[in-house]
Amino acid sequence: MANSAQARKRARQNEKRRQHNASLRSKMRTYVKRVRAAIAEGDKAKAEAAYKAALPVLDRMSGKGIIAKNAAARYKSRLNNHIRSM
């Protein structure tokens, strides 16, 4: 347990940041799931629209450090490959 005032404040800040980051990560996963669901349905137009909506979200998350830059690139590449192979 944090004993000094500085450590208590740090604990508060870390918890607040953890919750904010979890919210952003959840939002990103929701967008990716929408693309995957459209791919599973076999609806190429819907999948492309969902993919276009997911791209800026993935880029923002990598820019904020929520996910690594290469992880975002990997998500985008794999989703795009699935859509192109439909």
N, CA, C and O atoms as a MOPAC input file, in Angstrom:
PM7 MOZYME 1SCF
protein

 N      0.84700 1    -1.18800 1     0.00000 1
 C      0.00000 1     0.00000 1     0.00000 1
 C      0.88200 1     1.23600 1     0.00000 1
 O      1.94100 1     1.25700 1     0.62700 1
 N      0.43400 1     2.27200 1    -0.71200 1
 C      1.19000 1     3.51300 1    -0.81400 1
 C      1.16200 1     4.24700 1     0.52300 1
 O      0.09900 1     4.44700 1     1.11100 1
 N      2.34100 1     4.64600 1     0.99400 1
 C      2.43800 1     5.30000 1     2.30300 1
 C      2.58600 1     6.81200 1     2.20100 1
 O      1.99900 1     7.54000 1     3.00200 1
 N      3.35600 1     7.29800 1     1.23500 1
 C      3.54900 1     8.74000 1     1.14200 1
 C      2.44400 1     9.36500 1     0.29900 1
 O      1.75600 1     8.67700 1    -0.45500 1
 N      2.28500 1    10.66100 1     0.43500 1
 C      1.27400 1    11.38100 1    -0.33000 1
 C      1.56600 1    11.25100 1    -1.82200 1
 O      0.65100 1    11.09300 1    -2.63100 1
 N      2.83900 1    11.31800 1    -2.17700 1
 C      3.23800 1    11.20200 1    -3.57900 1
 C      2.86700 1     9.81900 1    -4.13400 1
 O      2.37600 1     9.70900 1    -5.25800 1
 N      3.10200 1     8.78100 1    -3.34900 1
 C      2.79100 1     7.42300 1    -3.79300 1
 C      1.28300 1     7.21000 1    -3.90600 1
 O      0.81100 1     6.51200 1    -4.80400 1
 N      0.52900 1     7.82200 1    -2.98300 1
 C     -0.92700 1     7.70200 1    -3.06500 1
 C     -1.45600 1     8.38400 1    -4.32400 1
 O     -2.33900 1     7.86000 1    -5.00200 1
 N     -0.90500 1     9.55700 1    -4.62600 1
 C     -1.32400 1    10.27500 1    -5.83000 1
 C     -0.96600 1     9.46800 1    -7.07500 1
 O     -1.76200 1     9.36100 1    -8.00800 1
 N      0.24000 1     8.90100 1    -7.07800 1
 C      0.67200 1     8.08100 1    -8.20800 1
 C     -0.26300 1     6.89200 1    -8.39500 1
 O     -0.60100 1     6.54600 1    -9.52700 1
 N     -0.68000 1     6.27100 1    -7.31500 1
 C     -1.59800 1     5.13000 1    -7.38900 1
 C     -2.93600 1     5.55700 1    -7.99000 1
 O     -3.51900 1     4.83300 1    -8.79700 1
 N     -3.42100 1     6.74400 1    -7.59000 1
 C     -4.67400 1     7.26900 1    -8.14900 1
 C     -4.53000 1     7.51900 1    -9.65500 1
 O     -5.39800 1     7.15500 1   -10.44800 1
 N     -3.40900 1     8.15000 1   -10.02700 1
 C     -3.19100 1     8.46600 1   -11.44100 1
 C     -3.08500 1     7.19000 1   -12.27400 1
 O     -3.64200 1     7.10400 1   -13.36800 1
 N     -2.36900 1     6.21100 1   -11.74800 1
 C     -2.18900 1     4.96300 1   -12.48900 1
 C     -3.51200 1     4.23900 1   -12.69200 1
 O     -3.76300 1     3.68700 1   -13.76300 1
 N     -4.35600 1     4.24000 1   -11.66900 1
 C     -5.65300 1     3.57300 1   -11.78400 1
 C     -6.53200 1     4.28600 1   -12.80900 1
 O     -7.21900 1     3.63900 1   -13.59900 1
 N     -6.51100 1     5.62200 1   -12.79600 1
 C     -7.28900 1     6.40000 1   -13.74400 1
 C     -6.81500 1     6.12300 1   -15.16900 1
 O     -7.63300 1     5.94200 1   -16.07100 1
 N     -5.50600 1     6.09000 1   -15.37500 1
 C     -4.94900 1     5.81200 1   -16.70400 1
 C     -5.26000 1     4.39100 1   -17.14700 1
 O     -5.55600 1     4.15500 1   -18.31800 1
 N     -5.19600 1     3.43400 1   -16.21000 1
 C     -5.47100 1     2.03500 1   -16.53400 1
 C     -6.90700 1     1.89300 1   -17.04500 1
 O     -7.15700 1     1.20000 1   -18.03100 1
 N     -7.84700 1     2.55600 1   -16.36300 1
 C     -9.24200 1     2.47800 1   -16.78100 1
 C     -9.46000 1     3.14700 1   -18.14000 1
 O    -10.21400 1     2.64200 1   -18.97200 1
 N     -8.80600 1     4.27000 1   -18.35700 1
 C     -8.93200 1     4.97400 1   -19.63400 1
 C     -8.36900 1     4.12800 1   -20.76300 1
 O     -8.98700 1     4.01000 1   -21.82100 1
 N     -7.19800 1     3.53800 1   -20.54200 1
 C     -6.58000 1     2.69800 1   -21.56200 1
 C     -7.43700 1     1.46000 1   -21.84800 1
 O     -7.54800 1     1.03100 1   -22.99700 1
 N     -8.03900 1     0.88900 1   -20.80200 1
 C     -8.89900 1    -0.27900 1   -20.97900 1
 C    -10.10600 1     0.08300 1   -21.83700 1
 O    -10.53900 1    -0.71200 1   -22.67100 1
 N    -10.64400 1     1.27200 1   -21.63600 1
 C    -11.78000 1     1.74000 1   -22.42200 1
 C    -11.39200 1     1.88200 1   -23.89300 1
 O    -12.13900 1     1.46800 1   -24.78000 1
 N    -10.22700 1     2.46600 1   -24.14600 1
 C     -9.75900 1     2.64200 1   -25.52300 1
 C     -9.49500 1     1.29200 1   -26.18700 1
 O     -9.82500 1     1.09100 1   -27.35600 1
 N     -8.90000 1     0.37300 1   -25.43500 1
 C     -8.59900 1    -0.95900 1   -25.97200 1
 C     -9.89800 1    -1.69200 1   -26.32200 1
 O     -9.97500 1    -2.38400 1   -27.33700 1
 N    -10.91700 1    -1.53200 1   -25.47100 1
 C    -12.21100 1    -2.15200 1   -25.71700 1
 C    -12.85100 1    -1.58200 1   -26.98100 1
 O    -13.41900 1    -2.32400 1   -27.78200 1
 N    -12.75800 1    -0.27100 1   -27.15700 1
 C    -13.30100 1     0.38800 1   -28.34300 1
 C    -12.62900 1    -0.15500 1   -29.60400 1
 O    -13.29800 1    -0.43400 1   -30.59900 1
 N    -11.30900 1    -0.30100 1   -29.55700 1
 C    -10.56800 1    -0.81600 1   -30.69600 1
 C    -11.01500 1    -2.23800 1   -31.03200 1
 O    -11.22700 1    -2.57100 1   -32.19800 1
 N    -11.15300 1    -3.05900 1   -30.01600 1
 C    -11.56000 1    -4.45100 1   -30.22100 1
 C    -12.96800 1    -4.53900 1   -30.80600 1
 O    -13.25600 1    -5.42900 1   -31.60600 1
 N    -13.84200 1    -3.61700 1   -30.40800 1
 C    -15.20100 1    -3.58600 1   -30.94500 1
 C    -15.18100 1    -3.32500 1   -32.44300 1
 O    -15.90600 1    -3.97500 1   -33.19600 1
 N    -14.35600 1    -2.37700 1   -32.88300 1
 C    -14.26300 1    -2.06700 1   -34.30100 1
 C    -13.71500 1    -3.25900 1   -35.08800 1
 O    -14.18900 1    -3.55100 1   -36.18600 1
 N    -12.72000 1    -3.94500 1   -34.52900 1
 C    -12.14200 1    -5.11300 1   -35.19400 1
 C    -13.18600 1    -6.22700 1   -35.27500 1
 O    -13.28400 1    -6.91800 1   -36.28900 1
 N    -13.96500 1    -6.40000 1   -34.20200 1
 C    -15.00600 1    -7.42900 1   -34.19900 1
 C    -16.07000 1    -7.15500 1   -35.25600 1
 O    -16.59900 1    -8.08800 1   -35.86000 1
 N    -16.38600 1    -5.88600 1   -35.48300 1
 C    -17.37100 1    -5.54100 1   -36.50700 1
 C    -16.88500 1    -5.96400 1   -37.88800 1
 O    -17.66100 1    -6.46400 1   -38.70200 1
 N    -15.60200 1    -5.75900 1   -38.14400 1
 C    -15.04000 1    -6.16700 1   -39.43400 1
 C    -15.09700 1    -7.68600 1   -39.55300 1
 O    -15.52200 1    -8.21800 1   -40.57900 1
 N    -14.66700 1    -8.38500 1   -38.49800 1
 C    -14.65200 1    -9.84800 1   -38.53100 1
 C    -16.05600 1   -10.41500 1   -38.69300 1
 O    -16.24500 1   -11.41400 1   -39.38700 1
 N    -17.03700 1    -9.78900 1   -38.05900 1
 C    -18.42300 1   -10.25600 1   -38.17200 1
 C    -18.92400 1   -10.09400 1   -39.60500 1
 O    -19.60700 1   -10.97400 1   -40.12900 1
 N    -18.58900 1    -8.97900 1   -40.23200 1
 C    -19.00800 1    -8.74600 1   -41.61500 1
 C    -18.33400 1    -9.74200 1   -42.55300 1
 O    -18.94600 1   -10.20300 1   -43.51700 1
 N    -17.08100 1   -10.07100 1   -42.27300 1
 C    -16.36800 1   -11.06300 1   -43.08300 1
 C    -17.03700 1   -12.43300 1   -42.92000 1
 O    -17.21900 1   -13.16200 1   -43.89500 1
 N    -17.39600 1   -12.77100 1   -41.68800 1
 C    -18.03900 1   -14.05700 1   -41.41200 1
 C    -19.39500 1   -14.15900 1   -42.10300 1
 O    -19.78900 1   -15.24100 1   -42.53900 1
 N    -20.10800 1   -13.04100 1   -42.20600 1
 C    -21.40200 1   -13.02600 1   -42.89500 1
 C    -21.23600 1   -13.18800 1   -44.40000 1
 O    -22.15000 1   -13.63500 1   -45.09200 1
 N    -20.06000 1   -12.82000 1   -44.89700 1
 C    -19.81100 1   -12.89100 1   -46.33300 1
 C    -20.25100 1   -11.63900 1   -47.07100 1
 O    -20.34500 1   -11.64600 1   -48.29900 1
 N    -20.51900 1   -10.57600 1   -46.34800 1
 C    -20.95400 1    -9.31000 1   -46.94800 1
 C    -19.73100 1    -8.41900 1   -47.17400 1
 O    -19.24900 1    -7.75000 1   -46.26000 1
 N    -19.24400 1    -8.43000 1   -48.41700 1
 C    -18.00100 1    -7.71000 1   -48.72100 1
 C    -18.15900 1    -6.19800 1   -48.56700 1
 O    -17.25700 1    -5.54300 1   -48.04400 1
 N    -19.26400 1    -5.63800 1   -49.00300 1
 C    -19.47100 1    -4.18800 1   -48.90300 1
 C    -19.50200 1    -3.74700 1   -47.44000 1
 O    -18.90300 1    -2.73700 1   -47.07100 1
 N    -20.20200 1    -4.51300 1   -46.62500 1
 C    -20.28000 1    -4.19700 1   -45.19000 1
 C    -18.90700 1    -4.34500 1   -44.53700 1
 O    -18.53500 1    -3.54700 1   -43.67600 1
 N    -18.15900 1    -5.36300 1   -44.94600 1
 C    -16.81700 1    -5.59300 1   -44.39200 1
 C    -15.87800 1    -4.45000 1   -44.75800 1
 O    -15.08400 1    -4.00200 1   -43.93100 1
 N    -15.97300 1    -3.98000 1   -46.00100 1
 C    -15.11100 1    -2.87400 1   -46.43000 1
 C    -15.44900 1    -1.59700 1   -45.66900 1
 O    -14.55400 1    -0.84600 1   -45.28000 1
 N    -16.73700 1    -1.35300 1   -45.45900 1
 C    -17.14900 1    -0.15700 1   -44.71600 1
 C    -16.66400 1    -0.23300 1   -43.26900 1
 O    -16.17800 1     0.75500 1   -42.71900 1
 N    -16.79800 1    -1.40500 1   -42.66000 1
 C    -16.34400 1    -1.58200 1   -41.27600 1
 C    -14.82800 1    -1.45100 1   -41.19300 1
 O    -14.30200 1    -0.90500 1   -40.22300 1
 N    -14.12800 1    -1.94800 1   -42.20400 1
 C    -12.65900 1    -1.86600 1   -42.24300 1
 C    -12.21500 1    -0.41000 1   -42.33700 1
 O    -11.27500 1     0.00500 1   -41.66000 1
 N    -12.90500 1     0.36800 1   -43.19100 1
 C    -12.55700 1     1.78700 1   -43.32900 1
 C    -12.79800 1     2.54800 1   -42.02900 1
 O    -12.08400 1     3.50400 1   -41.72600 1
 N    -13.79900 1     2.12800 1   -41.26400 1
 C    -14.06600 1     2.77100 1   -39.97200 1
 C    -13.03800 1     2.34600 1   -38.93000 1
 O    -12.71100 1     3.11400 1   -38.02600 1
 N    -12.53000 1     1.12500 1   -39.05600 1
 C    -11.58200 1     0.59900 1   -38.06500 1
 C    -10.17100 1     1.13700 1   -38.25800 1
 O     -9.41800 1     1.24800 1   -37.29000 1
 N     -9.79900 1     1.47300 1   -39.48900 1
 C     -8.42900 1     1.92900 1   -39.75300 1
 C     -7.99900 1     3.11900 1   -38.89300 1
 O     -6.95700 1     3.04100 1   -38.24100 1
 N     -8.76200 1     4.22000 1   -38.86600 1
 C     -8.30300 1     5.34900 1   -38.04600 1
 C     -8.27800 1     5.03000 1   -36.55500 1
 O     -7.46400 1     5.58400 1   -35.81600 1
 N     -9.15900 1     4.14700 1   -36.11400 1
 C     -9.17200 1     3.76900 1   -34.69300 1
 C     -7.88400 1     3.01000 1   -34.36300 1
 O     -7.25400 1     3.27600 1   -33.34000 1
 N     -7.49500 1     2.07300 1   -35.21700 1
 C     -6.25400 1     1.32100 1   -34.99900 1
 C     -5.04900 1     2.26200 1   -35.01700 1
 O     -4.14300 1     2.13300 1   -34.19300 1
 N     -5.04300 1     3.20400 1   -35.95500 1
 C     -3.92900 1     4.15600 1   -36.03000 1
 C     -3.85500 1     5.02600 1   -34.78000 1
 O     -2.76800 1     5.29700 1   -34.27100 1
 N     -5.01900 1     5.46400 1   -34.28600 1
 C     -5.03800 1     6.29400 1   -33.07100 1
 C     -4.52300 1     5.51200 1   -31.86800 1
 O     -3.76700 1     6.03800 1   -31.05100 1
 N     -4.93600 1     4.26200 1   -31.76900 1
 C     -4.51700 1     3.45000 1   -30.61700 1
 C     -3.01800 1     3.19900 1   -30.64400 1
 O     -2.37400 1     3.18300 1   -29.59500 1
 N     -2.45500 1     3.00300 1   -31.83300 1
 C     -1.00800 1     2.80700 1   -31.91200 1
 C     -0.28600 1     4.12000 1   -31.60900 1
 O      0.79300 1     4.11400 1   -31.01600 1
 N     -0.87800 1     5.24000 1   -32.01200 1
 C     -0.27400 1     6.53700 1   -31.72400 1
 C     -0.27100 1     6.86300 1   -30.24200 1
 O      0.64400 1     7.52200 1   -29.74700 1
 N     -1.30100 1     6.39900 1   -29.52800 1
 C     -1.39300 1     6.64600 1   -28.08700 1
 C     -0.60800 1     5.62900 1   -27.26500 1
 O     -0.45700 1     5.78400 1   -26.05300 1
 N     -0.11000 1     4.59100 1   -27.92800 1
 C      0.65300 1     3.57800 1   -27.20300 1
 C     -0.21000 1     2.50400 1   -26.56200 1
 O      0.26900 1     1.74100 1   -25.72300 1
 N     -1.48700 1     2.43700 1   -26.95200 1
 C     -2.37400 1     1.40700 1   -26.41500 1
 C     -1.97600 1     0.05300 1   -26.98300 1
 O     -1.95800 1    -0.95100 1   -26.26900 1
 N     -1.65400 1     0.03300 1   -28.28600 1
 C     -1.06500 1    -1.15200 1   -28.90200 1
 C      0.18700 1    -0.71200 1   -29.64600 1
 O      0.35000 1     0.46800 1   -29.95700 1
 N      1.06100 1    -1.65600 1   -29.92700 1
 C      2.30800 1    -1.34500 1   -30.63100 1
 C      2.00900 1    -1.01700 1   -32.09100 1
 O      0.99300 1    -1.43900 1   -32.64300 1
 N      2.90500 1    -0.26200 1   -32.69900 1
 C      2.75400 1     0.14100 1   -34.09100 1
 C      2.65200 1    -1.08000 1   -35.01000 1
 O      1.82400 1    -1.10700 1   -35.92100 1
 N      3.48600 1    -2.07800 1   -34.76900 1
 C      3.45700 1    -3.27400 1   -35.61600 1
 C      2.20700 1    -4.10700 1   -35.38000 1
 O      1.74100 1    -4.79100 1   -36.29100 1
 N      1.66100 1    -4.06100 1   -34.18100 1
 C      0.42000 1    -4.78500 1   -33.89500 1
 C     -0.71900 1    -4.17700 1   -34.69800 1
 O     -1.55500 1    -4.90100 1   -35.24100 1
 N     -0.75600 1    -2.85400 1   -34.77700 1
 C     -1.78900 1    -2.17500 1   -35.56500 1
 C     -1.62400 1    -2.53700 1   -37.04300 1
 O     -2.60800 1    -2.79900 1   -37.73500 1
 N     -0.38800 1    -2.54900 1   -37.51800 1
 C     -0.12300 1    -2.90600 1   -38.91300 1
 C     -0.55200 1    -4.34400 1   -39.17900 1
 O     -1.08700 1    -4.64900 1   -40.24500 1
 N     -0.32200 1    -5.21500 1   -38.22600 1
 C     -0.69000 1    -6.62400 1   -38.37200 1
 C     -2.21200 1    -6.78600 1   -38.44600 1
 O     -2.72300 1    -7.52600 1   -39.28700 1
 N     -2.92900 1    -6.09200 1   -37.56200 1
 C     -4.39500 1    -6.11600 1   -37.60100 1
 C     -4.89600 1    -5.66800 1   -38.96800 1
 O     -5.72300 1    -6.33700 1   -39.58700 1
 N     -4.38400 1    -4.52400 1   -39.43400 1
 C     -4.84300 1    -3.95700 1   -40.69500 1
 C     -4.54600 1    -4.89700 1   -41.85800 1
 O     -5.39600 1    -5.11000 1   -42.72200 1
 N     -3.35600 1    -5.45100 1   -41.87800 1
 C     -2.95400 1    -6.33700 1   -42.96100 1
 C     -3.80700 1    -7.59600 1   -43.00800 1
 O     -4.26800 1    -7.99700 1   -44.07700 1
 N     -4.01500 1    -8.21200 1   -41.86900 1
 C     -4.77400 1    -9.46300 1   -41.83700 1
 C     -6.24200 1    -9.24900 1   -42.18300 1
 O     -6.84300 1   -10.04500 1   -42.90600 1
 N     -6.81200 1    -8.16900 1   -41.66100 1
 C     -8.21900 1    -7.88800 1   -41.98900 1
 C     -8.36800 1    -7.59800 1   -43.48300 1
 O     -9.30900 1    -8.06400 1   -44.12600 1
 N     -7.43000 1    -6.82500 1   -44.02200 1
 C     -7.47700 1    -6.48100 1   -45.44800 1
 C     -7.32500 1    -7.73400 1   -46.30700 1
 O     -8.00900 1    -7.87300 1   -47.32200 1
 N     -6.44100 1    -8.64200 1   -45.91400 1
 C     -6.25900 1    -9.88800 1   -46.66300 1
 C     -7.54100 1   -10.72400 1   -46.66600 1
 O     -7.89900 1   -11.32200 1   -47.68100 1
 N     -8.22200 1   -10.75900 1   -45.52800 1
 C     -9.48200 1   -11.51300 1   -45.44500 1
 C    -10.53800 1   -10.90600 1   -46.37800 1
 O    -11.26900 1   -11.62100 1   -47.06200 1
 N    -10.59700 1    -9.56900 1   -46.38600 1
 C    -11.59500 1    -8.89600 1   -47.22300 1
 C    -11.28000 1    -9.12800 1   -48.69700 1
 O    -12.18700 1    -9.39800 1   -49.48300 1
 N    -10.01300 1    -9.02700 1   -49.08100 1
 C     -9.64100 1    -9.20400 1   -50.48200 1
 C     -9.87500 1   -10.62600 1   -50.97100 1
 O    -10.13400 1   -10.84900 1   -52.15400 1
 N     -9.78000 1   -11.60200 1   -50.04300 1
 C     -9.97100 1   -12.99300 1   -50.45700 1
 C    -11.44200 1   -13.40800 1   -50.49200 1
 O    -11.74900 1   -14.56100 1   -50.79500 1
 N    -12.35300 1   -12.48300 1   -50.18500 1
 C    -13.78900 1   -12.81100 1   -50.19600 1
 C    -14.28300 1   -12.96900 1   -51.63100 1
 O    -15.46300 1   -13.24500 1   -51.85000 1

